[in-house]
Amino acid sequence: MAEAAVTFLLENVQKLLVDHINLISGAEAELRQLQNELELMKAFLMESANKREKGEVFRQHERQIREVVYKAEDTLDACLTQAAADKSKPFTFKRYDLAKKVKALREQEVQPIFDRARIGFSTLPIADPSTAGPDQKPRTEDKKVPLLREDNVVGFDGEAETVINKLTEESEELEVISIVGMPGLGKTTLAWKIYRDPKIQYEFPTLIWVYVSQDYNVKEVFLNILKKFTQQDMSRCDENELARKVRSYLERPKFLLFMDDVWTGEAWNHIQPALPKSNKFGRVLITSRDEKVAWQASKREPHRLRFLEPPESWELLQLEVFSRVDMCPKNVEVFGKDIAKQCGGVPLAIVVIGGILVEKFSSSDMKMEWEKVSASVSSHFNYDKQKRTENIILLSYNKLSYNLRDCFLYLGMFPEDSEISAWKLIRLWIAEGFIQQEFNKGLEEVAEEYLKELIARNLVMVDKTKAKGDVKTCRVHDMIREFCKGQAAFAKQNLFQEVKKTTEGTFFPSIADVPNHRRLCIHSYVVDFLRKKPKGPIVRSFVCFSKEPIIFQPDCTPLIPDAFSLLRVLDANPIKFAKFPSKITQLIHLRYIALSGDQFNSLPDAILKLWNLQTIRIDTLSRTFEIRADIWKMLQLRHLKTKAAIIISKEAKGKAGENLQTLSRLSADCCWEEVFNKASNIKNLGIRGKLSTLADTRCLAGLDRLQKLKLVYDVFPDVISHTPLRELPSPDRFPPNLRILKLSCTYLEWKHMATLGSLPSLEVLKLKENAFMGKFWDTYGNGFPSLEVLHIARTDLEFWTASEDPSPLFPKLQCLVLKNCEKLEEIPLLLEKNLQILDIERVPKSFVQFARKMEERSQQIPGKQRGKSSALKLIIAPGDGR
């Protein structure tokens, strides 16, 4: 972890010496000397980490080095902030002041701590090179991201059957069923198993899942329920109005509402009035760790979740480590059974310990490694089961590589039970300096491997996956989140602090204590906190995850930059600014910025002051978004993302752009060769507007690194259905290595699918919001040689026919998703050969029957004949299977 801090500061110093010499005039010599000393320190730390044992003395030296590096970083950045602010004035004295401060840092802080570390490390024992230490970098080459926890569920079949029987009993009024148990026992896992049960999906046409959590937000709960019935934006309605709307939607249908993680009776009392007691066909299933909540919600006996029996614990552990129950080597079986038993029948503890043991599966001395883990777990045997689980999480944390630890603890920044975007998480890690460049790998690629490593260790749960199986969103268990928060706020760590308002109306941490923290996250009472005018001279991150929009009045706009002048990360997406907050351009150290405003329509020229910016995310309702700055002068910019059509000036003179990887969504009117010549390394491109212009240009053909392309047809103020897109660019005008293509609102005729069928590298094709229209689609002669995933959502297609003559059709298609295809009768039978997943929602009943027959046929055909090892997996949305 000290090595990462040293590397981060070293890179900043190097950039200053190359790109911003105007701000450091007079201090170059001292900065170059600091650069040399940091390079020596980094090399020393790398060598020591590989050779020395990592006991408490090693960690103590690391913490001291990191604190000194942080102090140097803060001092240097504070001087630069002042220099940038005074740029128009003579500030020779301030430059001299910078040189003096850098010299003082070197002589009084950096050199002494380096000397002490060299002496201290030299006395440490030499580590056994055959032992895999926690300093090793994550190894994920052979790991696969596990699917959502629907498999490896042990001991819940009888439990699920009992609860399902209760849910399907006849009743004279709305029934509430509760599942109760201690944290980590599997309440959510059992509830999800019930949610996915075919009997439940048949009995209840309307299934709704909401997370409540400890810091519940009643308005957010109601809005999540309403999403099941309407796409209308109701975020500006108050709680009482939302409760009435929820009640009206739930009065008649046969529904099952899952309310996961209800902590208090108060939470239930706030939600209960929206539930129509008179609807005898309605059911509510709640999970809670407090039995009092269950009795308050219903007079029915709650279902108390039991602990796993030792044989069940051993079965679950084997599934986690070996994926099967018959692969454990005999020489470690006795230790494995002992480890399983010591977990006390708590599934979370077993799953986490499995994440440790899976690393030892290929160890040269597996028996010795498992024996060590067994001894470590046994040392916690005398604790109660909840404390024992917490200690097992600590054991797993201590086994993490040092590079991974900050990444893992950072997950505690996110609200309880929140769905975490993997894209966002990875960019935040990079902006925070947690990710170090590795040979022949980009920062994003390294960060993705880190996330996969945490998932493989069962410390992070996959929530949603992308079409190709990559992680889209993830979650952390409540107990693991609490562990992360506790470790991060620990005095020796000081990674981040959550800001909360107490029942007495004060804030924790106190306003006076804010200057002691490096990162702050806040989920509620944001305006109240900022109006206290906190000052955080070393606060590097301010992250807001409020569950409802926050309207900022004009006088609030300067509060954030005034409070935290050295910010690197500002995620203020829930805050609705009336216009772009110009004072934010004073935060010259920003690397990640996420802002929101319904009427945001431009990025000012002053954004160029933020020379460190890597990621810009803008959430706006505006159809267009003008970049008034010359973004090609932003040397570090990697990702620019908004749903509006981005307008870039053709007169922009900057020549940079080699770091830009994401540009979404660019206005179709700005798809010039000059733009793409500068953004030649772009990997993810979105285009919105009048797409017909793309047919007349070859500007996309030169983007040989582009892997993902999204095209959104927008001809406002004209009506799209009246002016559909006439054609697509010819195949030779598409990027040559394009893997993922998404089309939306294009209203193309199906005959144009022949163009897409000719793209040689296309693996994922998503057709959404009437991308193609027409009753007939004949795929004769359309190859799609590499296509693995086809997603069609919302179309009037009725008849889809196909022939493999003269060439194979869809030879690699494995997943077909059909949603809102409300007239479709059947699909070509030739797709059965390789198809592994058929996911359907809002299709005719006749198509559901057709799909079930496909599934039955696949179960009767041997795997070798079908070209794969398993039968077709049919996924039918709740309510469609009736």
N, C-alpha and C positions, 0 to 999 in steps of 0.2 A: 504493500500500500504506500510506503514511503517512496518506493521507486516510481510509482505512478505520479505522485505529487512532484517529485523532482523532474520527471520527464515533461510534465505539463508546464512547469515554470521555465524549463530550458527551451521548450518550443516557443513560448511567448517572447523570451529574450531574443531568440534567433530571428523571429519575425520583426521585432522592433529594429534590430540592427540592419535588416534588409529593406523593409517596407516603410518605416516611419522614422527615418533619420532626422526629419525636420523637428520632431518633438523631443529628441534626446541629444540635440547638439550640445557638446561640452561634457557629455557623460558617456561617450562611446567607449573610451578606454576602460572605465570602471565596469561597464556592462560586458565588455569582451572578457575581462578578467573573471567576472561572475559566471559568464558562460563557460569558461574553461574549468572553473571549480565545480560547477554543476555537472559537467560531462565526466569529470573524475569521480564525483560522488555517485553518479548513476552507474558507472562501470564497477565501482567498488560494491555497491549494493547488489548488483546482479551477481557478481562473483561470490559474495558472502552468502546470498540466498541459496546458491547452488551447493555451497560447501559446508555451511555451519548448521548445527541443530537449532531449531526454532523454539527455544524455551522462553520463559518470561523475560529474561535479560535481553534477548534478541528483540522481542516485541517492544520492550521499554525503549531501547535505542531507536527503533523504527518510529515510535510515537514522537520522540523528541526531535528527530530529523524532520518529520512531517510538520510539526508545529513551527519549527524554524523556517521551513520552506513556505508555509502559509504566511508567516509574518513578512518574509521577503516579498512574497507575491502581493500582499496587501499594501505594503509600503510603496512598492514600485507602481502599482496600479493607481493608488491615490495620487501620486505625483503626476502621472500621465493624465489623469482626469482633470487635475488643476491646470496642467499645461494646455490641454485641448480647450478648456473653457477660456483661457486667457490668450488664445492663439493670435487674436488681433492686436494684442498689446505687446510692448517690449517685455520679455520675461527672461532675459539673460540670467538674472539672479536666480530665477526658479530652476533654470537648467543647471546652474552651478549647484543649487540646493539638491537637485536629483543626484548629481555626481557625489556630493558629500554623503547623502543618505545611502547610496549603493555601497560606497566605500565603508561606511560604518557597519552596514549589514554584513558585508564580507568579513570584516576584521573582528567584529564583536559577536556575530551570531553564526554565520555559515562555517567559517574556518574552525572555531572552537568545537562546534558540535561534530564536525567531520573528524577532527583529531580524536575526540573522545570516543566516537563510534569505532574508529580504526583500532584503538587500543582495546575497547570493550569487546569487539568482535573477535579479535585475535586470541582472546582467552577462552572463547567458546569451543566446545568439543567439535571435532570433525564429524559431519553427518555420514551415516552409512549410505553409500551411493546406490545400493540395491533397494533402499526403502523409498517408496513414493511419498514425498513430502507434500504438505499443503501449498508450498510455494510454486509447485509445477503449474503450468498453464493448463486450462481446460482442454481436454481432448474429446472432440465431438465428431470426428470423422466417421466413426462407425455407428454412431447413435442415430436413432430415428425419433422424431417427435412423437410421443405417445398420443393416442386419441383421447377424447374426452372420457372421463372415468365412467364408462358404461360396462366395460369388461373388468376383470379382476375384482369383481364384487363378490365377497364371500360371506356366507352366513345370513344373507338378507332375503332369501327366497321365501321362507316361512313368515318373516316379518312383513314383507310386501304383501303376501296373500292375506294376512290378517287385516292390514289397513285397507286393502282394496275391498275386502268384504264389507267393512264398515262403511266405506264410501258408496257402495252400490246398494246398500239396504234402502228400502222404501222409508219415507218420512213424511210427516205432515207439515214440516217447515224446513227452512234452511238449516243444514247440519254443519257443525264445526268439529273436525277431528284433529287431535293434536299428537305430535311425536315429540317426546321429551328425552333428554339425556345430556350428559356432560360434554364439554367441547371435545372434538376429535373422535366422537363415537360413531359418526356417520349419519347424522340426521339428514343433512342435505343430500348425501349419496342415496339414502333410502327414498327420500322424496323424489329425487330425479329418476330413480328406477321405476317408481310408481307412475310418474309423468310419462315415461316412455313405454309403459306397459300397453300392449295391444288392446286388452280389455278396457282399460281406462280410456284410450283414445277412441274406442268405438262407442262407449257409453256416454262420453261427454264431448259433444261437438265443439264446445268452447273451452279450451284450456288456457289458463293465464298463470304466468309465473312472475312474482315480484320479490325482490329482496327488501327487507325492512331494516335490519341491522340495529346496532346500539344507538348510533347517532341518526335516528330515522328522520325522514322529512315527509310528512303526511302528503303534502302537495305532490312530491315526486312519486309517491306510491300511487296516488290517484291518476296521475298522468300516465304512468306505466300501464295501469289497468286499461285506461281509455285507448291506448295505442292499439289494443286488440280489436277495437271496434271502429275507429276513425283515424284518418290521417290529418284531420284538422288540428292546427296549432292552438292549443288551449293554455299555453304557459302563462298567459296574462290573467287568467281567471283566478279568483281567490279560492281558498279551501272549501268554503261552503258551497259555492257554485259547482266546483269540481265534484264534491260529494253527491250533489243532486244528479249530476250527469252520470256518474258511475252507477248510482242506484237505478236510474232510468234504463240504462243499458243492461243491467243484471236482473231486472224484474221478471223477464219472461224466459230467457233461454235456459237450457240445461247446461250449466257451467260448473267447472271445478277450478277454484282459485287457490294457487299455492302461495302461501306467505312464509317465506323462509327467514329464519333467524329473528323472531320476535322476542325482544329482550324484556320488555316490561308490560305490566297491565295498562300503564298510561298510553303506550303505543297502540294497544288493542282498542282502548276506549276512543282514541282519535279516529280509528279506521272503521270500527264497527257500525257507526250510523250510516255509512254508505252501502251497507250490505242489506239487501231486501229480505227480511226475515220470513215474509210470506211466500217466497219462491221455494216450494217444496222440492224442486228439481235441482236447486243450487247446493253446492258443497264447497267448504273451505277447509284446506289442510294447512295447519301451521306447524312450524318447527320452533322449538324453544329449549333453552337450557334451564328454564325456570318452570317448575311444575305449577307454581301459583298462577302463572300466565295461562296455562292450559285450563285450569279450573275456572278462571275468570272468563275465558272465551266460551266455555261449554260445560254443561253439567255431566257430559259423558266422560267416562274414565279415559285418561290419556294413554296413549301407547308408549310404554316405557322401553326405550331401546336398550337391549342387553349388551353385555360385553361378549366378545368372541371367546369360544372355548379354545383350549390349547391346540387341538387338532385343526380348528379353523384358522387360528393365528398362524400356524405353521404352513397351512395351505396358502394363505394370503402372502406370506413372506416368500414362498417359493415362486408364486406367480409374479411378484414384483422383481425378483432377482433373475429368474430363469425363463419367465413367461410360460412355464409349464410346471407341473407338479411331479415330474418323474426324471428331472435332470440333475438334481443335487448330488454331487459326489459323496460317496459313503463316508469318506474321511472327515467331512465337515458337518455331516448331518447332525451329530450330537450337539455341536455348537449352535447350529441354526435353530434347532428346536429349543435350546436354552434361551437364545436371543428372543425368539417369538414369545416364549412363556414370560420372560421378563418385561415384555411390553404391556402386560396386564390386560390383554384383550381389547386394547384401544387401537382401532384401525389406523388412525393418523400416525401413531407412534410406530406401528409396523411398516407403514408405507414410507415414512421418513428414514427409518433404519435400513429399509430395503434399498433406498437411494444411496446409502453408504456401501452396502455389501455388493451392489452391482458393479462398483468400481473394482472390487477385489475378485471378481469372477475370473478374470484372466491373469491374476497375479501368479507369479512363479511359486510363491509359497502361500497358497490360498488357506491352508489349514492354520498357519500362524496368524494370518491377518484376521480370520474369523474368530480365532481364540481371543485376540486383542479386543475386538469389538464386543465379544461376549463379556469380557472382564469389565469393559467400560460401562456397558449397560447395567451389569450387576451392581456396580457401585451406587446406582440410583434406586436400588430395589426397595429401600426402606421408606422412600417418599410415597405420598398418596399418588393415585393414578394420574391426576392432572399435573402435579409437579413433576412426576416421572416423565410425562410426555414433553414438558417444557425442557427438561434436561436432555432428552433425546434430540430435540431440535437444536440445542446448544452443541451437542456432540456432532451433529451433521454440519453445523456452521463452522466448527473448528476444523473440519475435514476439507473445507473449501479452500481453493487456491486463494492467495492474497488478492489477486486481481479481481476475483469474483465477489469478495466480501462486501465491498461498498455497493456494488451493483445489486446484491441481494438485499442488503439493509435498506436501500433506497426505495424498495417496494413498499415500505411502511409509510411513505409519503402519501400514498393514494388512500382514499376513503375506504372504510370497511365495506366488504362485499362489492366493491366497484369492479366494473369490467375495464381492464387496462389495455389500451391499444398498444400492440407490440411495436408498431411503427413509431409511435410517440415515445414510448419507453426507450427505445434504442437511440433515438436522436437526443433525448435528455441525457442518457448515459454519456454520449459523446461530448455534449456541451459541458457537462460537469467535469470532464477530464478523466473519467474512469476507464476509458478505452484507449489502449496504446496501439500504435501502428505495428503490424506484424509483416514479415517479409511476404511480398506478393499478395497481400490481402488488404482490402479497403477497410476503413474504420467500421462501416456498417456491417460488413461481413464478419468481422471479429465480434462485434456486439451481438449479432444473431447467434453466433456459436455460444457466447456466454449465456444467452437466454435458453438455448436448447440444453445447455449443461444444467442449469437450475431446474429445468423441467425434468430432465433425466434423473435428477436427484430427488424428485418428488417434493421440492420446496415451492414450486410454482405449478399451478394447474392450467392446462390449456382449456380455454373457454370456446373459442371458435377458430376454425382453420380456414385457410384460403383454398382455392380450387385445387392447387397442387399439393396441399397438405402442410404448407408452412403455417406458422402461428399468426393468426390475425388478432385475437385478443386473449388475455389470460387473467387469472385471479390468484389470490393467495388466501389460504385458510385464515380465519380470524385469529387463531392461536399463533400462527406464524407471523401474521402482521403485528400482533402485540409484541412478539419477540423482537421483530425488526425495530419497532419504535423504541423499545426499552434499550436495546444495544446501541442504537443510533444516538440517543440522547445521553448515553452514559458519559460521564465527565471526560474519560480518556478518549472517547470517540468523537463526540460533538459533530456527528455527521449532519443531522437535521433535528428540528424541533417542531412539533405540531402546536399551533396556536389555538387555544380553546377558551371560551368564555365560561366562567364559573357560575354557579347558582347565585353567588353574591353579586354578580354583575361585573367582576373584575376579570382580567385576562391572565391566563397562564401560558407561557411565562409572562411575568409582569413587564410593563413597558420599560421599566428601568433595567430589566435583564436582557432585553432584545440585543443590545450591543455585544453580548457574549456568544451569539450563535451565528453559524455560517450559512445555514439554510433554514428557511421557514416555509411551512405549508399551513394553509388555513382553509377550512371547509364551510364556515358560517360566520356571521357577524363581521364580514370583511370591512364594510364601510365604518362600522363602529370602531374597529381596531385601528384603521388608518386615520380616522379623525382624532385619535389620541396622539397623533404625530410621533410615532416611534422613530428612533434613530438607530440604524444598524450599519455602522461603518465597515464591518467585515462581512455583512450578509451578502452572499453570492447568488442565492436563489430565492425567489419569492414565487411560490406556486399556489394557485387558488383552484380548488376543486369543488366549489359550491354547487349544490345539486339544482339550484334554480337561478335564473338570470339576476344579475345585480345591475341596477340602473345607476350609472355614475352621473352625478350632477357636475356642471362645469367646474365648481370650486373644488371638486374631489380629484380632478384630473392630474394635478401636480403632486398629489400625496405620495405616490409610489416612488417616482424619481427623487423627490426631496428626502424620503426616508432611507433609501438604499442606493447610494451613488456608485457602488462597485458591482452591481448585479451582472451576473453572467447568464442567468436563466430567469426569464419572466414569462410565466404561463398564466395569463389573466383572461383566458377564454370566456369564463362565465360573466365577466364584467362587460357591460354594454356601454361602450364609449359613444358619445354623440358624433365625434369626429376623431381623426387620428390625433393622439395625444403628443403634440409636438415636443414637449419637454422630455419625452422618452429618448429623443435623439441625443440627449446629453449622456446617456448611459453607454459610454463608448466600449465597454467590455462585454456587452451583450453578445452571446453566441446563439441563443435560442429565444425567440419571441413568438408568442401566440396571443393575438388580440381579436376582439370581436366588436362589431358595431353594425347595426342593421343597415345604416346608410353609408358605411365605408365605401368609398369609390375610388380612392387613390392613395398612393404611397409617395410622400413628399421627397423632394430632392435632398432634404437634410438627412435622410436615412443613410446617406453615404458616410456620415460621421461614424456610423457603427461598423467600423472596418473589420471587426471580429465576427460578424454575423455569419452563422452557418445555416440556420433554419428560420424561415419566416412562414408563419401560418396565420391566415386571415379568414375569419368567419364573417360573412356579410350576406345580406339579402340582395345587394346590388347585382345587376346582370353583368356589369363590366367593372373592371378594376384597373385604373391607369397607373403605370409605374412612371412617375415623373423623373425619378433618378436614373442615372446611367448605371444600371445594375452590372454592366460588364466591368465596372471599376471596383466591384465588391469581390475582392480576391478570394475570400474564404467561403462565399455563399455556395451551399450544397443543395438546399431544398427550398423551393418557393411554391407554396401550396394554398390554393383557394378554389372555391367552386365557381367564382365569377370568371368572366372572360378577361384574361390579362392583356392589357394594351401596352406594348413596348414601342418607344419611339424609334423610327428608322434612322434618326440622326445620331443615335447613341454612338459615341466614339471609343468607349473603352474596348480593350482588346482581350480582357480576361474572360473566363467562363469555363476553363478546363475542369474546375471542381464541381460545376453544376451537374447534379444527378437527377433532380426532380424539378420539372416545370409543369405545373398543372393548376389551372387550365389556361393555356395560351389562346388568345383570340385567333380565330381562323384568318382574320384580316391581317394578322401579323406573322403569318407563316412565310417569312422571307428567307432566302438563302443566307442573307447576312446574319440572321439570328442563329440559324442552325450551324453555320460555319464556326461561330463563337462557342456554341453549346454542343460541340461535336462529341463530348463524352457522356451526354445525357442518357440515362437508363429508363426513366419513367416520364412520359409525356402525355399530357391531356390537352385536347383542343376543343374549344366551344365556339359555335357560331355558324356561319354559312359555309358548310363544308364543301360545297361545290367547287370552291376555288382550289381545293387540293387535287382535283382531277387534272388540272392544267399545269401542275408544277412537279418537278422532280426533287423538291427540297427535302422530302423525307427519306429518299433513297440513299442519301449519303450518311444517314445516322446508323452506322454499323454496330454501335454499342447499345442501341435502343432495344429494350426487351419488352417493355409494357407500353401500350398505346390505348388511350381512351378517347373516343370521338363522340361529342355531344352536339346534336344538330339543334341550332337555335336561330330562328329567323324573325324574332320579335321586331316589330309589332304584328307581323303576319302570323296567320294560324298555320302551324306546322303541317297538319293533316291536309291543308289545302295546297301547300307548296312542298311536297315531299322531295327528298333528295333523289335526283334522277339517276345517279351512278356513283360508283366508287372509283378511286384511282386504280389504274391497271396494276396487276401484281408486281411488275417491275418498278413501280413507284412507291411501294411500301418499303419500310426498313428491312434490310436483307435478313436480319437475325431476330425478327420479331417473334416473341414466344407467347405473349398474352395480348389479346385484342378485345376491347369492349366497345360496343356501339349502343347508343341510346337516342331514341326519338327521331330516327332517320327515316322511317316509313318507306323503306326500300322495297322493291319487288323481289320475290324469292329467287328470281333468275340470277340476281347479282351475287348469290351465294357461290356461284361458280368462280368468281374472282377470289373469294376468301379460301376456297378449296384448293387454290393453286399456290398458296403461301407455304413454302416448304418446311419452315421451322415452327409454325403455329401450333402451340400445345393447348392453349386455353382460349375459348371463344365464348364471350358473354353477349347475348343479344337482349337488351332490356328496353322497356317502355316503347313497344311498337317499333323496334329497330327494323323488323321486316313485317310486311303485311301482305295479305292475300290468302285465298282459300287453299291453293294448291302449291306444294313444294315437291318438285321432282328432282331428286339428287343424282340423276343419271349423269355419269361422267365426272362428278365432283370428287376429287380424291381425298383431301384432308389427310395427307400421309402421316403427319405427326400429331394430329389432334387427339388429346386424351380427355379433355373436359369440354362439354357443350352445355351451356346454360341459356335457356330461352325463357324469358319472363314477359308476359303480356303481349299477346298477338291474337289475331283472328284466324290463324291457321286451322284448317279442318282435315286436310288429306296430305299426308307425307308419304311419298312413295320413293323407292330407290332401286337401283340396279347396279351390280358390280361390273357389268360389261361396259367398257373394255378394260377397266383397271379396278383394283381393290378400292373399296369405299370405307372410310373410317376404320382403317386396319388396326389402330391403337386406341380407339375410343373406349374408355373405362367408366366414365361417369357422365350421366345425362340428367340434367335438372330441368324440370318443366313446371313453371309457375304461372298462374293466371292464363293458362291456355284453355279457355273455357269451352272451346268448340272442337278441340282435337279428339279424334276417335281412336287412332292407333299410330304406331311408329313402325318403320320397316323391320321386318323380322330378322334381316341379316345383321342387325345391331346386336342380337343376342349372343353372337359368337364370342365377343370379348367384353361385353358390358358387365361391370362389377357392381355399380351402384345406379339405381334409378330412383330419383328423388322427385316426388310429385306433390303439388299443392294447387287447389282450386282448378281441378280438371273435371270433366264429366264423369259421372258414375260408370258409364260404359268403359271409359279408359281405365278406371281403377280396376275393373274386372279384367280387362285386357292385360294390365300390368301384373295382376295376381296370377294369371295363367302363365305369363312369361316366367315368373318366379318359380312356379311349380315345375315347369319344363326344365329350368336350369338345375333344379335339385335332382332331377332324374338323369342328367347327362354327366358322365364321368368328367373330372377336371381336365384330363388330358385332351378330351375331344373339344372342350370349350375353350382351350387355350389358357386356362388359369386353374388355380387350385381350389377355389371356393365358389359356392353358388351365388347367384345374383342377390344383392341386398336391396330390398325394396323399402323405401322410406315414404310413408304416406302421412301427410299433415293431419293433425287432430281434426276430426269432423269430416274429412274427405272419405274416410273408409266406411261410412255408414251406408 
